[in-house]
């Protein structure tokens, strides 16, 4: 099984920190955000990781190289201009292959154990999303979790309204027949959820959307204080 880490964003909300440093290379707890993910993926036996780039791509490549020092092989998917999430995944599909893969947003931090993701059986589903309790900055949530599946709010399912964590397992079939180029994920989520083709679970552990300098600093403090074990 392979994994992909999304690392192509501009990180506008993190400025000025991201003017000269790509967001996934910002450090918490003594190492870059993206390295936390690489180490967690390597620990569960993932040996090939695709990383997409756009903003300050050369700095990401310089910092991480081919992944050998982390015990993995990094495949770089360079976009030039950012293609948004779905566009970035489509661009990387030749590197990801035909089997389901783990996807992780490069700008989140979590204590979640990734190991169960390797055991996810998609069957007729196109993706399996990991959802989290709605953070303060996004109180309304994204989707409804009901009986192991993710739904749009307008589908009126009885369940918990939660936020997408940026951690998932995707089938390449989710993107079959889609042309390359800039493309967002939400329309694909909507289509698949209306067809009941997205399974989901609630994250077990701590999750932080490191979206602002203030949240980055607070996460760093909590890690060093041992508050997030």
N, C-alpha and C positions, 0 to 999 in steps of 0.2 A: 504493500500500500504506500502511495506517495502522499505528500502534503503540499499545500500552497499557502504562503504567507503574503497577505496583501500589504504592499509597502510603497505604493505609487502616489499616495496623496500629497497635496501641497502642505497640509498642516496649518492652514490659515489661522485657525483659532489658537494655535500655540505660538504665534509670533509674539515677540521677536526671536524666540528660541529656535524656530525652524527656518530663519532666514539663511542660515549657513549650515544647518544640520538637518538631515531628513528626520521626520518625526520618529520613525522606528529606532533611530540611533540615540534618542534622548535616554539618559540613564536614570534608573531607579534602583535603589539597593545595590549600587556599585556596578551595574552592567546595563547595557542597552535593552530597551523593551523587547526588541526582536530576538535578542539572545536568550531571554527567558523562554520564549516559544521554541526556539531551535533546540535548546537543552531538554525541554519537556518532550518534544517530539522524538528526539534521539533516545531518550530514556525508555520510550515505549516501543522502540524497534523501528522507527521510521528512519530510513537511510537516504531517501531522496526527497529533497525539498525544492519546490519552485518558488522563486521570489520575483514578483513583478516590480518594476521601477519606472519612474518618470522624473519627478523632482529630485535633483541632486543625486542621480543614479550612480555617478562615479564614486561618490563618498560611501554609498552602501557596498559597492563591489570592493572598494579598497578596504573597508572595515571587515568584511565577512569572507571575501575571497571565494574559494571553491568549496568551503565548508569543512575541509579536511581536519582542521584543528578542533572542530566540534564533533567529529566522528560521523559526518554526513556528507553527501554530495549535493551542492547547491547548483541548481540550474537557473540561470537568469533569463527573465522574460522582459526585455526592454520595450517600452511603449513610446518613448519620445514624449508625445503629449499624452497625459493621463486619459485612459479609456473608460473610467468609472469601473464599478465592481464587475458587472457582467461582461463588459467589453474586455476587461483585463483577463478574466478567466477564459473567455473565448480565444483571446490571443495566445494564452498559455496552454491550450488543450494539446497541441502537438507534443509538449513536454510532459504532460500529465498522463497521457495514454487513455486507454479505453475502460479502465476500472474506476470504481468510486474512490474519491480522495478526500482527505481532511482539509478543511479550509479554516484559516485563522486570520482575523484582522490584526495587522501589525501594531495597532495603537490601543490595544486593550491589555490588561494584566489580570491574571486569574490564578487561583490555587487549584483550579479544577484538575482532576486526574483525567488526562486524555486517553488513557488506556482503553476504556469502554468504547471509544469511538472506533477502534479497530474491529470491534465485534458487531457493529451496526449492520444489520441486514436490511438493505433498502427494499428488496423484493419489487413490488409495483410502484414504490415511491421514487420520486426524483431527487429528494433531499431529506436530510434529517437535521433539524435546527436545534441548537441549544439556546434556551430562553432563560432570562433572568428576571428577578424582581425589579420592578421599574425604579430606576435611579431618580434622585431628586430633580435632575435636569430634564427628565423625560417621563413625567408622572402618568401620562395616559397610556404608555406602552405602544407596542407595534401590532401584536397578534394575540389571538386567543388560543390557549392550550386546553384541549378537550380530548380526553381518552386517548392520549398518545399521539394526537395529530395537531397541526397548527392551522388555524383558520383566520380569515379576515373578520373583523368585528361585525361587518354587515351580514355575515352568514348567520349571526344570531345563535351561536352555539353556547351552551352553558359551560363555562370554564373560567380559567384565570387569565386576566389580561396581563401580558408580560412583554418584555423587551427582547429583541434579538441580540444575542451576545456578540455576534461576529465569529462564532465558532460553529462549525457545521460539517456534515459529510454530504458531498454532492456526487450525483451520478453525472457523467458527461452527457447523458441523454437529456438532461435539463437544458442543454444548449444546442441540441442537434438542429441542424439546418439554419442556424442564425448566422447572419453575415457579420464579419469582423467590423469593428468600429466602436465608437463611444456608445455605451449601452448601460442603463441602470438595472439593478436587480428587481426593484419593486414590481414592475409589470410581469416579470417572470414568476415571482412569488404569487401574485394575484391569480394568474392563470392556473398555476399548479394547485393552489389552495382551493380554488373553486372546483377543481377536479378531485379534491381530497387526495393529493399525491405528495403531501409534505408531512412526514412524521416529525415528532418533536419531544423534547424532554426539558425539565427544569434543571438548571445548573446546580450542582452540589459543590459548594465552596464559595470562595470570595471572588468577586469580579469588579473591576474598575475600568470605566471608560476614561482613558487618560486624555481628556479633550481640551484641557486648559492648563496654563502654567501653574495655577493654584492647585488643581487636582494632582498634577505631577509632583509638586512639592509635598503635598500632604501624603501621597502614596509613599514617597521616598522616606518621609519621617516615620510612617507607620511600619515600614519594612525594617528600618534600622532599630525601631523601638520594640520589635518582636511582637507587634500587635496583630499580625496577619498570619500567624502559624495555623 
